């Protein structure tokens, strides 16, 4: 079994998740030729890749032309919701009339497996995008990496830290906020999203500084610093992720680390970027 990715429009996504569309029509080319029954296809919405549908291929038919496909449309009535003329125009608009003329077509019937997977872009050892995505939790292969961020937020010479949920790895240990980049996100985009999601903080240009990057296992971790003010009483915790959040002095932080109450990789990054982090502490 392999996984193939295709981009779709919002309207197609809506038809898929509503059950209106159960067959995908494509030109027959090297990519579509390789698809086999049992393979997975990840359909991602253009410019909105958080909207995605993972399906399993349950049937595949090849036709000599668009007309040939239409003449066998009784197999696909639920997905052929347009007239023949409308269907032809849509096919030509999407794939190009010059490509459609004389080309074989393929009808791929599918069952939906998951909707809106949490995806990230895979990069290589030089942080160059490899052109495909993986789902959070799926193991990375050799020369596959992803990108994450963490931010050290200092207010009044104290560091904001969050306590990991007891349901997660490193249960009950303390760390600084952060997370993995989602597909299509830049490092800064990930920082802005995580800051808003985790502590309700709206960051703008000039509110943060990148102090360094560490390769931790299979992830490039960009470490940011900000001194933007936050009201800890207004923070709404993501209970499945975080059980508590507090501000700590440097002395309190070092004592917790000595008592193994700080996530080890977070403390190691403190040691790596100590000079820059302590400018605000």
N, C-alpha and C positions, 0 to 999 in steps of 0.2 A: 504494500500500500504506500502511495506517495501523496503529497499534498501539492496542489496547484493553486495559484492565485489569479483572480480576475477582478477587474474594476467594473462597477455597475453604477447606474443612476439611482437617485433617491426613490424615484417612482418604482423601479424594479425591486429595490429592497423592500418597499412597502408591500408590493404584491407577493413577494416571497414569504414574508413573515405572516401575512394574512392567510396564506394557503392558496391564494389565487393563482400563483405561478409555481409550477412544479417541474418545469422543463426549461433548460437554458439552450438557446440556439446560437451557434457560432459558425464562422467559416472553418473549413477543415484546413489546418496548417500543422506545422510540426508540433506545436503545443497541444492543440486539441486532439491530434492523432494519437498522442501518447497516453491520453486518458483511458483508464480501464475501469471496469465495474469493481467497486470496492474502494476506489481512490477517494480522497477528500478534495473538495474545492472550497477555497476561502474566497467568498465574494466580499469586496470592500467598496464602500461608497466613495466616489470621487470627492476629494477634499474634505472628507468626514469619515476617516477610517475607523473611528470608534463604533460607527454603525457598520456592522459586518455580519455575515451569515456563513457558518461552516456547515457544509452538506456532504453527504455520502452519495456517490454515483451508484445508481441501481440499474440503469440501462443506458445504452448508447446506440444510436442509429445514424448511419451515414447516407446522404442523398447526393445524387449527381448534380443537382442544382437547387435553387430556391423554389422553382416551380415544382420540382420533384418532391421536395419536402411538403409544399402546400397540398399537393395531390394526395398525400398520406396524412393529412391533418387530423383525421378522425382519432388518431392516437394521442393527439395533443390539444384537443378542443379546449380544455380548461386553461391552457397557457397561450393559445392563439386567440386572444381576445379582440384582435383587430380584423378588419377586412383584408383581403389579399393585397389590395392596393396600398393600404396603410402599413401592412406588414413589410411589403417590399420597400416602401419609402423609408421606414424606420431602419431596416437592414442596411440600405444604401447610405443613410446618414451616419450610422454608427461605424460601419466598416469601409465605406467609400465605394461608390458605384463601380469604379475601375477595378476594385478588388473582388467585388461580388460577381461581376459578369464572368461566366465560365468557370467559377469555382464551385467545388463541392461544399456541402453544408453538413453540419452535425447537430443532432438533437440529443441533449444530455438530460436524462431524467434523474431526479435526486430526491433524497429525504433529508430534511433539516436535522442536524445534530445539536448545534449550539447557535445562539444569537448573541452578538455583541461581546466577543471574546476580548479579554484584556491583552493586547498585542504590543510587542516592542520590535523595533528595527534591529536587525542583526548587523554587527560591524565586524571587521577583521582586527588583527593584532595591531594594525596601524590606525584603527578607528575609522577606517573607510567603510561606508555602507556597502553591504553585499547584495542589496536589492531585494531582500525578502524579509518576512517577519516570522516571529515565533510567539507562541502563547506563553504567558506568565506561568511558571511552574514546570515548563518543558525543559529538559536538559539541553545544554549547549554542547555542540560537538567541537572537535579540534578546530582551531582558528575561527571560532564563533564567540563573539562577545556582545555585551549590551552596554548601555550608558545609564548611569544613575546620578542623583545629586543628594547632597545633604547641606543643610544650612545651620550655621552657628549664630544664634540670635542673642545679642547682648543688650540688656537694658540695665542702666545704673550699676555697671560692673558685676552683673549677674548673668548667668547663662540659662536660657530656656531649654529644658529637657523634657522628654516624654517617656512614660513608662510603658513598656510593651505589654500587650494583653497576655493573660495566662494561657490563652489558646494558641499563641504563636511560638515560634522558635525563640530561644532566649527569654522564656517567660518571666515577667516581672523585672527584667533588667532595664536600665535607663539608657537612652540614646538621644541624639539630636534629630529633629524632623528631617524628612527626606523621602526619596523613593525612586523607582525606576522610570525612565523616560518611556512614554507611550509612543506608538507608531506615529510618525509624522512630526513629533515634537523635537525642538532643539533643546539643548541643555538649559538655556535660560527659560524657555517655555515650560519645561518641567519644574524648574525652581518656582516660577510664578504660580503654577497650578498647585504644587504641593504646599506652598506657603498659605495659599487661600484655603485649601481643603483641610489642612491639618491644624492651623492656628488662626484662621480667619484673617490673615494678613494680606493686604493689597500692596504689592511691591511695584515700584516704578523704576525706570532707568535712573541710576545714581543712588538707589537705596541699598545696593548690594555690591560686593566685590568678590571676584573669583580669586581664591588664594592658592589653589593648586589642584592637581588631579592625582589620584592614586588608582593603580590597577589592583583591585581586590578580587582574587579568584578570577571570575570571568566577567567582571564588570569594571568599566572605567567610572570612578566616582569623582565627580566634580564637587569641590568643597567651597562653599560660599560663606561669606560673613555679612551680617546686616545688623544695624543698630536701630532699625525702625521700631518705634514704640508700639507695644501691644498690651492690651488690657487682659490679663490672664483670667479675670473673672468672666470675660465674655467669650472665652474659647469654648466651642462645642466639640467635645471629644468624639472621634469615630470609635465607638465602643468595641467594635470587632478588631480594631487595630491598637488602640491606646486605652490604658486604664487610668492614667493620671498625667498631669503636667505641672511642673514647678520651675521656679528660678533657683539657681544654686550659685553660691560663691565659688571661687576657685578652690579654696580650702575644702569645702564640702564635696566638690567634684572629685578631687584627688583622694579624699578619704573613701568615697564610694568606690572609686576604681580599685583602691587597695583592698577593699572588702569584696571585690568581684561583683559589684552591683551595676557596673557600666558594661555595655556590650564591648567586648574586647577589640573588635575592629574599629569602633568609634574612638576608643582610647588610643589605639595605635595611630589613628589619623591625627589626633591631638598632638601626639609626640612628633609626628612628621612635620606638622605645620605650626608647631608651638609658638615660634617667634611672631608669626603673623596673627595668630588667634589671640595671643595675650596682649596685643596692642589695645584691645577693648576690654581687658579683664584685669 
